[in-house]
């Protein structure tokens, strides 16, 4: 079964930290860029962070720069998102996604073809 599974979400107070993981099964992440996106209630899904296939290039939304770090472990077929200094505005369902082959780190949803089911992150004030 081909799937991406996000874990690590939860409820945290403002200023707290969480680390999200995205484990792949039935598909490889090697040679593919990956991305994190999020969707808050009543809002459209938005880009959070992206990383190229070997981790040498990353991109971030302005709203998370300096607070979130995307990384990957290709040997474990896993993507991560370390989040610190969380704010109530970070409350959303977070999704990981695999980019299309040969696509670099991208903030475009249309360049990602496999998506996880999402994990809820709730930041209380």
CORUR-V333099 format. One record per backbone hydrogen bond with DSSP energy under -0.5 kcal/mol. CO is the residue of the C=O (numbers start at 1). NH is the residue of the N-H. E is the energy in kcal/mol with one decimal. If there is no record, write none. Layout:
co->[CO | CO]
nh->[NH | NH]
e->[E | E]
//
This chain:
co->[1 | 3 | 4 | 4 | 5 | 7 | 10 | 12 | 13 | 15 | 16 | 18 | 20 | 21 | 22 | 23 | 25 | 29 | 31 | 33 | 34 | 35 | 36 | 36 | 37 | 38 | 39 | 40 | 46 | 48 | 49 | 50 | 51 | 52 | 57 | 59 | 61 | 61 | 64 | 64 | 67 | 69 | 71 | 73 | 73 | 73 | 74 | 77 | 78 | 79 | 80 | 81 | 81 | 82 | 83 | 86 | 87 | 88 | 92 | 92 | 93 | 94 | 95 | 96 | 97 | 98 | 98 | 100 | 103 | 107 | 108 | 109 | 111 | 114 | 119 | 120 | 121 | 122 | 122 | 124]
nh->[3 | 25 | 6 | 117 | 23 | 21 | 122 | 124 | 16 | 85 | 86 | 83 | 81 | 7 | 79 | 5 | 3 | 32 | 102 | 99 | 51 | 97 | 48 | 49 | 95 | 46 | 93 | 43 | 38 | 61 | 36 | 59 | 34 | 55 | 52 | 50 | 64 | 65 | 67 | 68 | 84 | 82 | 80 | 76 | 77 | 78 | 77 | 24 | 73 | 22 | 71 | 20 | 83 | 69 | 18 | 15 | 90 | 91 | 94 | 121 | 39 | 119 | 37 | 116 | 35 | 113 | 114 | 103 | 33 | 109 | 111 | 112 | 100 | 98 | 94 | 10 | 92 | 12 | 124 | 14]
e->[-0.6 | -2.6 | -0.5 | -0.7 | -2.5 | -2.6 | -2.9 | -2.5 | -2.3 | -0.7 | -2.4 | -3.2 | -2.2 | -2.3 | -2.4 | -2.5 | -2.8 | -2.1 | -0.6 | -2.9 | -2.6 | -2.2 | -2.5 | -1.6 | -3.2 | -3.4 | -2.4 | -2.2 | -2.6 | -2.6 | -3.3 | -2.3 | -2.5 | -1.1 | -2.4 | -2.2 | -1.7 | -1.1 | -2.3 | -2.2 | -2.1 | -3.0 | -3.0 | -0.8 | -0.6 | -1.9 | -0.5 | -2.0 | -2.8 | -2.4 | -1.6 | -2.8 | -0.5 | -2.6 | -2.2 | -3.2 | -2.4 | -1.8 | -0.6 | -2.8 | -2.1 | -1.9 | -2.8 | -2.3 | -2.6 | -2.1 | -1.3 | -2.2 | -0.7 | -0.5 | -1.1 | -2.0 | -2.9 | -2.4 | -3.1 | -0.8 | -2.0 | -2.7 | -0.6 | -2.4]
//
